Amino acid sequence: MLKISKLTDYATAIVLFLQKDNSLHSSEYIAQRVGLEIPTVSKVLKLLTKAQILSSIRGANGGYKLAKDIAEVSLYDVIAAIEGDTAITECTKIDSLCAQEKGCDTRSGWEKVNNDIKNILLNMTIKRMAELNGVSQPDIKIMVRDYV
């Protein structure tokens, strides 16, 4: 089974939380509202900021907010921010080091599967994820409580 990491799941929850109120929020406030530990939230916030999904302002009145409209942020963007450019198998990575690569009969098939999954994730926006949750302002604590 394909599975994203807990950190990526948390990142999605944080982005969904911030889409409810795109004003500046401290990492402590976000951690409290999402129900995660501050060090975990801080790590995720830094990665999402580096990927330009969030913007940050330093200082006493600083914090984090979305850098883009959620209709422009794909699930793939969030996954790539946390896990890097993803590949379903070693040979579908750009810098593949597989010893069997030259004589492999499955590489083209895996590349097709990898590209199809990537396209699905690219087309699933954070806005659509919020809509699929059934409310415009999802209860993030419910979404992540099983992982905490």
C-alpha distance (Angstrom), angle and dihedral (degrees) to the residues before:
residue distance angle dihedral
M1 . . .
L2 3.77 . .
K3 3.75 111.9 .
I4 3.77 134.1 179.5
S5 3.77 119.2 -140.1
K6 3.79 123.3 -98.7
L7 3.79 89.0 -114.3
T8 3.80 90.6 58.0
D9 3.78 90.5 48.0
Y10 3.80 89.1 51.2
A11 3.81 90.2 48.7
T12 3.80 90.0 54.8
A13 3.79 90.3 49.2
I14 3.80 91.4 50.4
V15 3.80 92.6 49.9
L16 3.80 90.3 47.9
F17 3.80 89.8 50.5
L18 3.80 92.3 50.2
Q19 3.79 91.7 49.8
K20 3.82 88.5 67.0
D21 3.80 93.0 62.0
N22 3.77 117.2 10.5
S23 3.78 95.8 -164.5
L24 3.80 122.6 113.3
H25 3.81 114.9 -73.1
S26 3.79 128.4 -178.2
S27 3.78 119.6 -121.9
E28 3.81 88.3 -114.6
Y29 3.81 92.0 54.8
I30 3.80 92.1 46.8
A31 3.81 91.1 48.8
Q32 3.79 91.1 50.9
R33 3.81 94.4 47.1
V34 3.81 94.7 45.2
G35 3.80 93.9 41.7
L36 3.80 99.0 -122.2
E37 3.79 134.7 122.3
I38 3.81 116.9 -88.8
P39 3.86 95.7 -121.5
T40 3.81 90.8 53.5
V41 3.79 92.6 47.5
S42 3.82 91.4 46.2
K43 3.80 91.2 53.4
V44 3.80 92.3 48.8
L45 3.81 92.7 45.9
K46 3.81 91.2 53.3
L47 3.82 92.3 50.5
L48 3.82 92.7 46.7
T49 3.80 90.2 48.4
K50 3.81 91.9 49.4
A51 3.83 87.8 52.5
Q52 3.83 89.1 51.1
I53 3.80 92.9 -119.9
L54 3.81 88.7 116.6
S55 3.75 132.0 29.7
S56 3.76 124.5 -147.0
I57 3.76 136.5 -156.2
R58 3.79 119.6 -160.8
G59 3.76 125.7 -139.1
A60 3.78 141.2 52.9
N61 3.80 92.8 -50.6
G62 3.79 94.3 36.9
G63 3.74 132.7 105.6
Y64 3.77 143.7 131.3
K65 3.78 133.5 -61.6
L66 3.78 138.0 160.3
A67 3.78 114.0 -73.5
K68 3.81 92.8 -159.6
D69 3.76 139.6 32.0
I70 3.82 109.2 -88.5
A71 3.79 89.6 -123.0
E72 3.83 86.1 66.6
V73 3.81 96.7 48.7
S74 3.79 115.7 84.2
L75 3.76 127.9 -159.3
Y76 3.79 86.4 -116.9
D77 3.82 89.4 58.1
V78 3.81 89.8 56.4
I79 3.81 93.8 45.1
A80 3.81 92.3 48.0
A81 3.82 90.8 48.3
I82 3.80 90.8 58.4
E83 3.80 104.3 29.2
G84 3.79 103.5 23.6
D85 3.78 124.7 -123.5
T86 3.77 101.6 -21.3
A87 3.78 130.2 -139.6
I88 3.78 128.8 -174.7
T89 3.83 92.9 -141.0
E90 3.79 135.4 17.1
C91 3.80 92.3 -106.1
T92 3.82 93.1 55.9
K93 3.80 91.3 62.3
I94 3.78 116.1 100.9
D95 3.81 92.0 -125.9
S96 3.80 95.8 41.8
L97 3.79 116.5 175.2
C98 3.81 98.9 -174.8
A99 3.82 112.6 146.9
Q100 3.82 92.1 -151.0
E101 3.79 94.4 50.6
K102 3.82 97.8 106.8
G103 3.80 97.1 55.7
C104 3.81 98.3 30.8
D105 3.80 118.5 128.4
T106 3.81 94.8 -168.3
R107 3.80 102.8 56.4
S108 3.82 96.6 91.3
G109 3.80 90.9 49.2
W110 3.79 92.7 49.3
E111 3.80 90.7 47.3
K112 3.82 89.6 54.5
V113 3.81 92.1 48.6
N114 3.81 90.9 46.0
N115 3.82 92.1 50.2
D116 3.82 92.4 47.1
I117 3.81 91.9 51.6
K118 3.80 91.1 46.0
N119 3.82 90.7 51.4
I120 3.81 91.7 50.2
L121 3.81 90.0 51.6
L122 3.81 91.8 45.5
N123 3.80 90.4 53.2
M124 3.82 94.8 47.9
T125 3.79 104.7 86.3
I126 3.78 125.4 -164.7
K127 3.79 86.8 -117.4
R128 3.81 90.2 58.1
M129 3.81 91.2 46.8
A130 3.81 89.4 54.8
E131 3.81 89.5 49.5
L132 3.81 92.0 49.2
N133 3.78 89.1 53.4
G134 3.80 85.4 68.2
V135 3.77 98.5 -118.8
S136 3.76 134.6 68.3
Q137 3.81 89.9 -128.0
P138 3.82 107.5 39.1
D139 3.79 122.8 -156.1
I140 3.79 98.9 -113.9
K141 3.81 95.1 -172.2
I142 3.81 89.0 64.9
M143 3.81 90.8 49.9
V144 3.82 95.2 54.1
R145 3.80 104.4 28.8
D146 3.81 93.4 96.1
Y147 3.81 90.3 59.7
V148 3.78 99.7 47.6
